[in-house]
Amino acid sequence: MIKKRVIKPEDLSILKSVADPQLSSNGTDLAYVETRMLQEENTYSSNLFYINTSKENKPVQWTYGKHRDHSPRWSPNGEMLAFVSDRGEKPQIYIISKTGGEARQLTHCANGASNPVWSPDGKRIAFTISLKPGEDAQEKGKGKMKDEKPLPLEIDIMKHKSDAQGFWSGRYSQVATVDIDNGEFEQLTSGEHDYQLQSWSPNGKSIAVTADLNEDKDFSFASHVFLVNLETKEMKKVTNGKGYFGSVTWSPDGRQLGMFGHEREYENATHTKVWVYDLETENLQCLTAESDISAGDFAIGDFQQGVVTPGILWSEDSRSFYFLATDHGNTVVYYGSMEGELYPALLDQQHVYGLTTGGCINKAVVAISKPAYPGDLYLLDVPTGELIQLTNVNEEFLNEVEVADADPIQFKSSDDWELHGWIMKPIGLEEGVKTPLVVEIHGGPHAMYANSYFHEFQCLAAKGYAVLFINPRGSHGYGQHFVNAVRGDYGGKDYEDIMDAVDYALESFDFIDKDRLGVTGGSYGGFMTNWIIGHTNRFKAAVTQRSISNWISFYGVSDIGFYFTDWQIQSDLNDIERLWKYSPLAYVNEMDTPLLILHSEKDYRCPIEQADQLFIALKHRKKTAQFVRFPESNHELSRSGKPNLRISRLNYIAGWFDKYL
């Protein structure tokens, strides 16, 4: 038997991600996206694949090249596939026939096009564009000239930047359509508002969009559903109040709209619920009001690319539907009905990160990942729960490499709350040998570690570290009270939860060396890493990533600072003392743990000045610290950053723990 090797950070360039499965209305034809790294180009490539799920066929690659093809969407009759590709200068909508041939470009938009949605008759496609007021959507985009001089950026709004998009360009998201035969273009929305395309009505007369039409958007955080009449362009508002709604889908009979959303009772800690709007009675009803599950996928990972969480997937009867939900460390397929039925259709120790039904009631295709398994697509027979594997994209890799599994743990906190997490044993653990432990803390904080593949954890286990990761208070998946408990208490009971987890691990697993403990985390997990080393010296090494160190400056420099601080710390600049009390920087004199600070130069969510302050304060006090800055990277470095920088980041983390543990 050939001995398997251990995982390395560089293996990210070998692994392939499969995501966004789309089942045709015939319930047989499946399209999906496969993404991989291109090492030489230091970028990613995504291509479309097809498989006939009714036969024991192997997947067939439909598109090729080093560009990114994504968002495959079947025509209503299942004969054509629309998708987005950046093979040209800008991402545009293309279509390809099921019978073969070259893909044909449909849109020629100045700033690109995205999110294709078919009309029910298959003659048109709706999509999203980005335009400045008065800008010609069809005008050829002009590339930046080499000698073009930089211009000042005039700003008069607070929401002028985002971590995903950078500084605001002055463009708004609009909805348009294109005729697939003659290319005729029609813009449906306009003005100084952003419209997000949702779905097309079965009768072809309306399109559902979401938007916030409040004039003062700096202080508005709503997202409402509107119906756009395609003939008159008139808009009808479906939702009201200060709620946040999206993922809108029509029932096949056109009588109801299903959607995800909430009324922001707990701001961004509010559980997402399933809602249905009856177009005849104009009644909006929450179908999961009595349930404590959160609709959608809130699992955190560092591997999958292009994951799309569907909303409500209606069945043919227009009465029943499926959706994904976040539940106790798993992402689950739930079945629901207009009669009030609600139960899991696929419940296991796993992360379901993709779901498609093609409108069927008894079958689905799911994308599944587990701690020791990166992810593949499976055909689910709903009545029996049987899973048939459709893809095996990392088979060769998994045959060569030893992967660590994660064992679930459950324990009570010091104040008697039920807590849940995992312990990952190091590869090659020998009987009687003590091993160092690294505690991992997720970001959010309103997110969830799950039964899902995490490359960072695997790299640490391969280097001989045990890995402990839990879902402390503030995490999704354990009820509304649990997720809301962290607000106004950062560094309080959430900190105690993590310390209780460490105590539990030391008591339960005799292979852990209590004198060699490390801690790391990103975003909120970076805040908590900073907080921990300012309040205890039990850790011998720490790595803080894309962290928060000073809530006072965060208020003004983060793209979300002025409202996130209010929602989470429940304070603002009128109470500097409270903001400073919850700032890890306030406890820098007590920080004696060797600290590695990792931060991205273009992180607008937790700007790099947060790292600057912490590093200078530590070095000024002759503390052990190192600062690594990642160029051309934002808050998403660990998940979708430049391949070489993602790999470097993993090596820095392991190297720091190697040095001090």
VMD Tcl script that draws the C-alpha trace (Angstrom):
set ca {
  {0.00 0.00 0.00}
  {1.38 3.39 -1.05}
  {1.77 5.78 1.87}
  {-0.14 9.01 1.36}
  {1.57 12.38 1.73}
  {0.26 15.22 3.87}
  {-1.46 18.35 2.61}
  {0.50 21.53 1.85}
  {-0.74 25.10 1.36}
  {0.36 24.83 -2.28}
  {-2.25 22.10 -2.83}
  {-4.82 24.87 -3.25}
  {-3.51 25.10 -6.82}
  {-4.38 21.43 -7.44}
  {-7.83 21.26 -5.89}
  {-10.90 21.95 -8.00}
  {-14.13 23.53 -6.82}
  {-17.54 22.51 -8.20}
  {-20.45 24.87 -7.53}
  {-23.70 26.44 -8.77}
  {-25.42 23.25 -10.03}
  {-28.40 23.97 -12.30}
  {-30.89 21.23 -13.17}
  {-32.96 21.68 -16.33}
  {-36.77 21.57 -16.23}
  {-36.62 18.05 -17.67}
  {-35.09 16.92 -14.39}
  {-32.21 15.22 -16.19}
  {-29.77 17.70 -17.71}
  {-27.36 19.29 -15.24}
  {-24.94 22.17 -15.78}
  {-22.41 23.33 -13.20}
  {-19.21 25.36 -12.78}
  {-15.74 23.97 -12.11}
  {-13.10 26.43 -10.89}
  {-9.37 25.95 -10.52}
  {-6.28 28.06 -9.96}
  {-3.96 29.01 -12.80}
  {-0.53 29.18 -11.19}
  {1.40 30.82 -14.03}
  {-1.23 33.51 -14.54}
  {-1.81 33.81 -10.76}
  {-5.56 33.85 -11.27}
  {-8.57 31.54 -11.57}
  {-10.30 29.77 -14.42}
  {-13.95 28.67 -14.41}
  {-15.62 26.51 -17.04}
  {-19.05 24.98 -17.59}
  {-19.65 21.24 -17.40}
  {-22.67 19.09 -18.30}
  {-23.89 15.71 -17.12}
  {-26.98 13.62 -17.88}
  {-28.15 12.57 -14.43}
  {-30.41 9.77 -15.66}
  {-27.52 7.66 -16.91}
  {-24.14 6.60 -15.60}
  {-22.41 9.18 -17.73}
  {-19.23 11.09 -16.99}
  {-19.31 14.89 -16.96}
  {-18.64 16.63 -20.28}
  {-16.79 19.93 -20.43}
  {-18.77 22.52 -22.39}
  {-16.52 25.59 -22.28}
  {-12.74 25.90 -22.33}
  {-10.16 28.58 -21.76}
  {-8.38 30.52 -19.04}
  {-11.22 32.99 -18.52}
  {-14.12 32.70 -16.08}
  {-17.44 31.27 -17.29}
  {-20.12 31.14 -14.61}
  {-23.82 31.59 -13.73}
  {-25.21 28.87 -16.05}
  {-29.00 29.15 -16.46}
  {-31.17 26.83 -18.60}
  {-33.79 28.14 -21.01}
  {-37.37 27.12 -20.08}
  {-37.41 24.36 -22.73}
  {-33.97 23.14 -21.68}
  {-32.46 23.52 -25.16}
  {-30.09 26.40 -24.44}
  {-27.88 27.58 -21.62}
  {-27.18 31.23 -20.80}
  {-24.05 32.11 -18.85}
  {-21.67 34.96 -18.02}
  {-18.13 35.05 -19.42}
  {-15.25 37.51 -19.20}
  {-13.58 36.11 -22.34}
  {-13.91 39.59 -23.82}
  {-12.93 42.92 -22.29}
  {-15.96 42.93 -19.96}
  {-18.19 40.15 -18.56}
  {-21.10 39.62 -20.94}
  {-24.05 37.25 -21.38}
  {-23.56 34.33 -23.77}
  {-25.78 31.43 -24.84}
  {-24.82 27.95 -25.97}
  {-27.00 25.21 -27.46}
  {-27.46 21.90 -25.71}
  {-26.72 20.18 -29.01}
  {-23.27 21.76 -29.23}
  {-21.51 24.47 -31.19}
  {-19.83 27.71 -30.23}
  {-21.21 30.02 -27.58}
  {-22.81 33.19 -28.95}
  {-22.40 36.58 -27.28}
  {-25.74 38.26 -26.55}
  {-24.87 41.49 -24.74}
  {-22.41 44.24 -25.64}
  {-22.75 46.48 -22.60}
  {-20.26 49.21 -21.84}
  {-19.67 48.12 -18.25}
  {-20.50 44.44 -18.64}
  {-23.58 42.35 -17.84}
  {-24.41 39.70 -15.25}
  {-27.15 37.58 -13.62}
  {-29.06 36.14 -16.63}
  {-32.77 35.35 -16.09}
  {-34.83 33.78 -18.89}
  {-38.30 34.91 -19.91}
  {-40.88 32.10 -19.62}
  {-41.22 31.89 -23.43}
  {-37.45 31.62 -23.84}
  {-37.27 34.58 -26.24}
  {-35.57 37.12 -23.99}
  {-33.09 37.26 -21.16}
  {-33.13 39.80 -18.36}
  {-29.82 40.78 -16.77}
  {-28.07 43.35 -14.61}
  {-25.96 46.27 -15.83}
  {-24.13 49.12 -14.12}
  {-24.55 52.69 -15.33}
  {-24.01 56.30 -14.37}
  {-27.09 58.51 -14.86}
  {-27.25 59.41 -18.55}
  {-24.55 56.91 -19.56}
  {-25.13 54.89 -22.75}
  {-25.49 51.22 -21.78}
  {-24.51 50.00 -25.24}
  {-21.57 52.30 -25.81}
  {-18.24 50.57 -26.30}
  {-16.18 50.65 -23.12}
  {-12.95 52.60 -23.35}
  {-9.84 51.15 -21.79}
  {-7.70 53.32 -19.55}
  {-4.96 55.09 -21.49}
  {-1.40 54.66 -20.25}
  {-0.87 58.41 -19.94}
  {-4.30 59.11 -18.45}
  {-3.95 61.36 -15.43}
  {-5.57 60.48 -12.10}
  {-8.57 62.59 -11.17}
  {-9.86 63.70 -7.76}
  {-12.68 61.63 -6.31}
  {-15.52 63.82 -5.09}
  {-17.45 62.30 -2.18}
  {-20.67 63.51 -0.56}
  {-22.15 60.26 0.78}
  {-21.02 58.04 3.65}
  {-21.56 54.80 1.74}
  {-18.89 55.68 -0.82}
  {-16.85 52.48 -0.68}
  {-17.26 48.76 -0.19}
  {-14.81 45.97 0.37}
  {-16.13 44.10 -2.66}
  {-16.25 46.99 -5.15}
  {-13.75 49.53 -3.84}
  {-14.62 53.22 -4.12}
  {-18.02 54.01 -5.59}
  {-17.83 54.72 -9.31}
  {-21.05 56.73 -9.48}
  {-22.79 53.86 -11.28}
  {-26.09 52.27 -10.26}
  {-27.24 48.70 -10.86}
  {-30.06 48.57 -13.40}
  {-32.12 45.85 -15.07}
  {-32.35 45.34 -18.83}
  {-33.47 42.67 -21.31}
  {-32.14 41.39 -24.62}
  {-33.91 39.51 -27.42}
  {-31.98 36.29 -28.09}
  {-32.75 36.35 -31.82}
  {-32.20 39.96 -32.90}
  {-30.22 41.32 -29.94}
  {-32.73 44.09 -29.28}
  {-31.85 45.80 -25.98}
  {-34.33 47.37 -23.55}
  {-33.55 49.01 -20.21}
  {-36.27 48.49 -17.61}
  {-35.05 50.54 -14.65}
  {-33.19 53.83 -14.38}
  {-32.39 56.65 -12.01}
  {-30.22 57.02 -8.94}
  {-31.15 53.75 -7.26}
  {-29.70 50.25 -7.35}
  {-32.02 47.51 -8.60}
  {-31.24 43.81 -8.11}
  {-32.83 41.47 -10.64}
  {-34.69 38.55 -9.06}
  {-37.02 36.54 -11.35}
  {-39.48 36.65 -14.25}
  {-43.22 35.97 -13.76}
  {-44.62 32.78 -15.38}
  {-47.05 34.84 -17.48}
  {-44.17 36.92 -18.81}
  {-45.73 40.25 -17.83}
  {-43.65 41.22 -14.79}
  {-40.17 41.00 -13.38}
  {-39.44 40.94 -9.66}
  {-36.61 43.18 -8.46}
  {-35.36 44.36 -5.09}
  {-34.28 47.89 -4.26}
  {-34.02 50.53 -1.56}
  {-35.79 53.63 -2.87}
  {-35.26 55.74 0.23}
  {-33.56 58.99 -0.66}
  {-31.18 59.09 2.33}
  {-29.43 55.78 1.79}
  {-26.65 56.55 4.25}
  {-29.19 55.84 7.00}
  {-31.35 53.29 5.21}
  {-30.72 49.56 5.29}
  {-33.86 48.21 3.67}
  {-34.30 45.98 0.64}
  {-37.83 45.76 -0.70}
  {-39.45 43.67 -3.40}
  {-41.01 45.41 -6.40}
  {-42.84 44.09 -9.44}
  {-41.95 45.85 -12.70}
  {-44.70 45.81 -15.33}
  {-42.85 45.14 -18.59}
  {-45.39 47.01 -20.71}
  {-45.85 50.18 -18.66}
  {-42.58 50.08 -16.61}
  {-44.70 50.86 -13.55}
  {-43.47 49.43 -10.25}
  {-45.56 47.88 -7.50}
  {-44.11 47.56 -4.00}
  {-44.66 44.17 -2.36}
  {-42.90 44.53 1.01}
  {-43.00 47.35 3.54}
  {-41.40 48.57 6.74}
  {-37.66 48.50 7.32}
  {-37.20 44.87 6.29}
  {-34.53 43.27 4.15}
  {-35.83 40.88 1.48}
  {-34.32 39.04 -1.49}
  {-33.95 35.68 -3.28}
  {-37.39 36.15 -4.85}
  {-38.93 33.29 -6.88}
  {-42.37 32.85 -8.46}
  {-44.56 29.81 -7.88}
  {-45.17 27.98 -11.19}
  {-48.83 29.09 -11.27}
  {-47.76 32.72 -10.86}
  {-49.96 33.31 -7.85}
  {-47.27 33.58 -5.19}
  {-43.82 35.02 -4.62}
  {-41.45 33.16 -2.32}
  {-38.61 35.09 -0.72}
  {-36.01 35.16 2.02}
  {-35.99 38.07 4.43}
  {-36.50 39.57 7.86}
  {-37.76 42.75 9.51}
  {-34.35 43.63 11.06}
  {-35.63 43.13 14.60}
  {-32.04 42.41 15.67}
  {-30.32 44.36 12.87}
  {-27.78 42.16 11.06}
  {-28.15 39.45 13.72}
  {-31.75 38.78 12.67}
  {-32.60 35.28 11.44}
  {-33.48 35.06 7.75}
  {-36.99 33.62 7.33}
  {-39.08 32.17 4.51}
  {-41.88 34.46 3.32}
  {-44.64 34.13 0.71}
  {-46.59 36.95 -0.91}
  {-50.02 36.16 -2.38}
  {-50.53 38.32 -5.46}
  {-54.33 38.02 -5.34}
  {-54.86 38.91 -1.67}
  {-51.68 41.05 -1.47}
  {-50.85 39.32 1.80}
  {-47.25 38.77 2.92}
  {-46.88 35.80 5.28}
  {-43.83 34.43 7.12}
  {-43.93 30.63 6.84}
  {-41.09 29.95 9.29}
  {-42.15 32.37 12.02}
  {-42.47 29.55 14.57}
  {-39.15 27.93 13.63}
  {-35.76 28.91 15.07}
  {-33.76 27.87 12.00}
  {-32.11 30.43 9.74}
  {-32.90 30.15 6.04}
  {-29.84 30.17 3.76}
  {-26.23 29.03 3.99}
  {-24.16 30.86 6.62}
  {-21.29 28.36 6.79}
  {-17.76 29.74 6.58}
  {-15.02 28.17 4.47}
  {-11.87 29.04 2.57}
  {-12.08 26.82 -0.49}
  {-15.28 26.82 -2.58}
  {-15.52 29.31 -5.45}
  {-18.67 30.75 -7.02}
  {-21.10 29.35 -4.47}
  {-24.72 30.41 -5.05}
  {-27.40 29.94 -2.40}
  {-30.81 29.57 -4.05}
  {-33.94 30.96 -2.49}
  {-37.21 29.04 -2.41}
  {-37.25 26.30 -5.07}
  {-40.91 25.70 -5.90}
  {-42.31 22.33 -6.94}
  {-44.77 21.76 -9.80}
  {-47.78 21.92 -7.48}
  {-47.06 25.55 -6.47}
  {-47.75 24.51 -2.88}
  {-44.48 22.87 -1.78}
  {-40.86 23.97 -1.99}
  {-37.28 23.34 -0.87}
  {-34.64 25.65 0.57}
  {-31.30 25.56 2.38}
  {-31.08 26.28 6.10}
  {-28.27 26.71 8.61}
  {-28.66 24.34 11.54}
  {-26.24 23.25 14.33}
  {-23.04 23.18 12.30}
  {-24.68 21.81 9.16}
  {-26.39 23.24 6.12}
  {-29.59 21.30 5.55}
  {-32.12 20.86 2.72}
  {-35.55 21.71 4.10}
  {-38.98 20.91 2.70}
  {-41.85 23.31 3.29}
  {-45.40 23.77 2.12}
  {-48.14 26.40 2.10}
  {-50.04 24.16 4.53}
  {-47.38 24.73 7.18}
  {-45.27 21.60 6.80}
  {-41.59 22.11 7.58}
  {-38.99 19.38 7.99}
  {-35.49 18.47 6.77}
  {-35.37 16.53 3.49}
  {-31.61 15.97 3.78}
  {-30.11 16.15 7.25}
  {-26.59 14.88 7.85}
  {-23.22 15.99 9.23}
  {-22.29 18.00 6.15}
  {-22.33 21.34 4.38}
  {-24.81 21.49 1.49}
  {-23.49 24.49 -0.43}
  {-25.59 24.10 -3.59}
  {-29.14 22.99 -4.37}
  {-31.19 22.70 -7.56}
  {-34.45 20.86 -8.35}
  {-35.46 21.94 -11.85}
  {-38.97 22.28 -10.41}
  {-39.17 18.60 -9.40}
  {-40.77 17.44 -6.16}
  {-38.92 14.15 -5.67}
  {-35.38 14.76 -6.87}
  {-32.65 17.34 -6.49}
  {-28.95 17.84 -7.10}
  {-26.92 18.96 -4.10}
  {-23.33 20.15 -3.68}
  {-21.87 18.62 -0.52}
  {-18.67 19.24 1.41}
  {-17.40 17.65 4.63}
  {-14.37 18.39 6.84}
  {-12.30 15.73 5.08}
  {-13.92 16.16 1.66}
  {-13.62 19.34 -0.48}
  {-16.91 18.92 -2.32}
  {-18.82 17.23 -5.14}
  {-22.29 17.02 -6.69}
  {-24.83 14.34 -5.79}
  {-28.24 13.33 -7.12}
  {-30.72 13.20 -4.23}
  {-33.78 10.96 -4.35}
  {-35.96 12.90 -1.93}
  {-38.41 10.14 -0.87}
  {-35.64 7.68 0.06}
  {-32.83 10.10 0.92}
  {-30.50 8.12 -1.38}
  {-27.50 10.03 -2.74}
  {-25.80 9.11 -6.02}
  {-22.42 10.76 -6.62}
  {-22.27 12.63 -9.94}
  {-18.80 14.19 -9.85}
  {-15.46 13.24 -8.36}
  {-13.30 16.20 -9.31}
  {-10.59 15.71 -6.68}
  {-10.40 11.90 -6.79}
  {-6.75 11.75 -7.83}
  {-5.73 14.27 -5.18}
  {-7.60 12.48 -2.39}
  {-6.03 9.17 -3.40}
  {-2.57 10.66 -2.85}
  {-3.09 12.87 0.20}
  {-4.04 12.06 3.78}
  {-6.84 14.29 4.99}
  {-7.78 14.92 8.63}
  {-11.37 14.52 9.79}
  {-13.04 16.62 12.47}
  {-14.73 15.07 15.49}
  {-17.74 16.97 16.84}
  {-17.70 18.09 20.47}
  {-20.54 19.35 22.64}
  {-20.20 20.85 26.09}
  {-21.68 23.43 28.44}
  {-20.29 26.88 29.02}
  {-19.48 28.18 32.48}
  {-22.96 29.76 32.59}
  {-24.66 26.56 31.36}
  {-25.19 27.34 27.65}
  {-24.96 24.44 25.20}
  {-21.93 24.90 22.91}
  {-20.87 22.97 19.86}
  {-17.67 22.63 17.87}
  {-15.02 20.26 16.54}
  {-11.56 18.92 17.31}
  {-9.30 17.95 14.43}
  {-6.49 15.61 15.41}
  {-3.11 16.06 13.75}
  {-2.09 13.72 10.96}
  {0.14 10.91 12.22}
  {-0.68 11.39 15.91}
  {1.21 8.79 17.92}
  {0.00 7.21 21.13}
  {1.36 8.97 24.20}
  {2.79 11.92 22.25}
  {1.70 15.44 23.21}
  {0.80 17.82 20.41}
  {0.27 21.62 20.25}
  {-3.25 22.99 19.79}
  {-4.36 25.87 17.56}
  {-7.71 27.52 18.34}
  {-9.46 28.92 15.24}
  {-12.10 31.67 15.56}
  {-14.48 32.49 12.71}
  {-15.45 35.92 11.45}
  {-18.84 37.51 11.27}
  {-19.57 37.12 14.09}
  {-22.92 36.12 12.58}
  {-21.68 33.12 10.63}
  {-20.97 29.48 11.43}
  {-18.19 26.94 11.33}
  {-19.64 23.85 9.73}
  {-19.02 20.27 8.73}
  {-17.17 21.60 5.70}
  {-13.70 21.43 4.17}
  {-11.27 24.08 5.44}
  {-7.86 24.09 3.76}
  {-6.25 26.16 6.53}
  {-7.25 23.58 9.14}
  {-5.96 20.74 6.97}
  {-2.57 22.45 6.55}
  {-2.23 22.86 10.32}
  {-3.22 19.24 11.00}
  {-0.68 18.12 8.40}
  {2.03 20.05 10.28}
  {1.24 18.23 13.52}
  {-1.22 20.61 15.18}
  {-4.54 19.71 16.73}
  {-7.18 22.25 15.66}
  {-10.08 23.37 17.86}
  {-12.93 25.36 16.35}
  {-16.31 26.14 17.87}
  {-19.36 28.33 17.30}
  {-19.44 30.77 20.24}
  {-22.32 33.05 21.08}
  {-23.09 35.24 18.08}
  {-22.84 32.34 15.62}
  {-25.67 31.31 13.32}
  {-27.25 27.88 13.49}
  {-28.29 27.72 17.15}
  {-31.35 29.93 17.39}
  {-32.18 33.64 17.36}
  {-31.34 34.18 21.03}
  {-27.90 32.61 20.55}
  {-26.96 34.66 17.48}
  {-28.10 37.92 19.08}
  {-26.30 37.30 22.40}
  {-22.98 38.81 21.26}
  {-24.37 42.25 20.44}
  {-23.22 44.73 23.05}
  {-21.01 42.09 24.67}
  {-17.95 41.69 22.42}
  {-15.17 40.18 24.50}
  {-17.65 39.08 27.17}
  {-19.49 35.77 27.10}
  {-18.19 35.05 23.57}
  {-14.64 35.21 24.95}
  {-15.66 32.97 27.85}
  {-17.19 30.47 25.41}
  {-13.85 30.12 23.64}
  {-11.94 29.78 26.89}
  {-14.47 27.17 28.08}
  {-13.86 25.28 24.85}
  {-10.11 25.28 25.47}
  {-10.66 24.00 29.02}
  {-12.98 21.28 27.71}
  {-10.45 20.20 25.09}
  {-7.63 20.02 27.63}
  {-9.78 17.93 29.96}
  {-11.10 15.62 27.22}
  {-8.08 14.99 24.97}
  {-4.90 13.87 26.67}
  {-2.81 14.30 23.52}
  {-2.95 18.12 23.76}
  {0.04 19.89 25.28}
  {-1.42 22.57 27.58}
  {1.82 24.53 27.39}
  {1.75 24.84 23.59}
  {-1.47 26.64 22.72}
  {-1.94 28.95 19.72}
  {-4.87 31.07 18.58}
  {-5.84 32.66 15.28}
  {-8.85 34.12 13.51}
  {-9.93 36.64 10.90}
  {-12.20 39.70 10.95}
  {-14.30 39.26 14.11}
  {-12.01 36.27 14.74}
  {-9.09 38.70 14.45}
  {-10.74 41.04 16.94}
  {-11.19 38.10 19.31}
  {-7.58 36.97 18.83}
  {-6.43 40.47 19.79}
  {-8.84 40.53 22.72}
  {-7.69 37.12 23.98}
  {-3.99 37.97 24.13}
  {-4.86 41.19 25.95}
  {-6.73 39.24 28.63}
  {-4.75 36.02 29.11}
  {-1.20 34.75 28.66}
  {-2.12 31.09 28.29}
  {-1.42 31.17 24.52}
  {2.21 30.97 23.41}
  {1.60 32.26 19.87}
  {-1.13 34.16 18.05}
  {-1.91 35.14 14.46}
  {-4.44 37.93 13.95}
  {-5.92 38.30 10.46}
  {-7.83 41.24 8.90}
  {-8.63 42.27 12.46}
  {-10.26 45.06 14.42}
  {-8.15 46.67 17.15}
  {-9.75 50.09 17.70}
  {-13.52 50.65 17.52}
  {-13.08 54.42 17.67}
  {-11.19 54.66 14.38}
  {-13.10 51.70 12.88}
  {-16.26 53.81 13.16}
  {-14.98 56.21 10.52}
  {-12.70 54.16 8.26}
  {-14.58 50.89 7.65}
  {-17.07 50.67 4.78}
  {-19.63 49.55 7.38}
  {-18.14 51.24 10.45}
  {-20.66 53.93 11.31}
  {-23.60 51.51 11.47}
  {-21.91 48.19 12.32}
  {-20.40 49.78 15.44}
  {-23.83 51.01 16.47}
  {-25.45 47.61 15.81}
  {-22.76 45.45 17.40}
  {-20.97 47.47 20.09}
  {-24.18 49.49 20.59}
  {-22.26 52.72 20.82}
  {-20.95 55.56 18.66}
  {-18.65 58.59 18.93}
  {-20.93 60.07 21.58}
  {-19.56 57.45 23.96}
  {-15.81 57.19 23.31}
  {-15.24 55.48 26.65}
  {-17.45 52.54 25.68}
  {-15.81 52.18 22.26}
  {-12.37 52.21 23.88}
  {-13.45 49.72 26.55}
  {-14.25 47.18 23.80}
  {-11.09 47.94 21.78}
  {-8.26 45.38 22.05}
  {-5.78 48.24 21.59}
  {-6.74 49.49 25.05}
  {-5.12 46.36 26.52}
  {-1.86 46.45 24.56}
  {0.22 46.71 27.74}
  {-1.02 43.25 28.76}
  {-0.22 41.66 25.36}
  {2.80 39.43 25.90}
  {1.96 36.67 23.39}
  {4.13 36.71 20.22}
  {1.76 38.09 17.57}
  {1.82 37.81 13.78}
  {-0.39 40.43 12.12}
  {-1.70 39.59 8.62}
  {-3.63 42.26 6.74}
  {-4.60 43.23 3.19}
  {-3.71 46.65 1.79}
  {-7.14 47.16 0.16}
  {-9.25 45.80 2.99}
  {-12.06 48.35 3.31}
  {-14.08 46.22 5.74}
  {-11.40 46.18 8.44}
  {-8.95 48.74 7.01}
  {-5.23 48.13 7.40}
  {-4.87 51.08 9.76}
  {-6.34 48.73 12.38}
  {-3.26 46.55 11.97}
  {-0.93 49.55 11.76}
  {-2.07 50.85 15.14}
  {-1.71 47.50 16.86}
  {1.72 46.77 15.38}
  {3.19 50.18 16.28}
  {1.75 50.04 19.80}
  {3.26 46.58 20.34}
  {6.68 47.43 18.92}
  {6.81 50.70 20.85}
  {6.46 48.59 23.98}
  {9.18 46.16 22.82}
  {6.66 43.34 22.37}
  {7.24 40.42 19.98}
  {5.29 41.17 16.80}
  {5.58 40.92 13.03}
  {3.43 42.64 10.43}
  {2.79 41.16 6.95}
  {0.94 43.34 4.42}
  {-0.67 41.71 1.35}
  {-0.76 43.98 -1.72}
  {-3.72 44.23 -4.12}
  {-5.91 42.28 -1.68}
  {-9.13 42.97 0.20}
  {-10.99 41.42 3.13}
  {-11.61 38.25 1.09}
  {-7.92 37.33 0.68}
  {-8.25 33.91 2.35}
  {-11.21 32.92 0.15}
  {-10.75 34.52 -3.25}
  {-7.49 36.49 -3.22}
  {-4.56 36.16 -5.60}
  {-3.52 32.48 -5.57}
  {0.12 33.16 -4.64}
  {-0.94 35.40 -1.77}
  {-3.47 32.87 -0.45}
  {-0.73 30.26 -0.36}
  {1.76 32.69 1.23}
  {-0.77 33.50 3.92}
  {-1.11 29.82 4.86}
  {2.66 29.43 5.03}
  {2.99 32.50 7.27}
  {0.40 31.11 9.71}
  {2.01 27.68 9.97}
  {5.50 29.21 10.10}
  {4.62 31.43 13.06}
  {3.22 28.54 15.04}
  {6.22 26.39 14.08}
  {8.49 29.09 15.50}
  {6.71 29.67 18.80}
  {4.89 26.39 19.55}
}
mol new
graphics top color blue
foreach p $ca { graphics top sphere $p radius 0.5 }
foreach p [lrange $ca 0 end-1] q [lrange $ca 1 end] { graphics top cylinder $p $q radius 0.2 }
display resetview
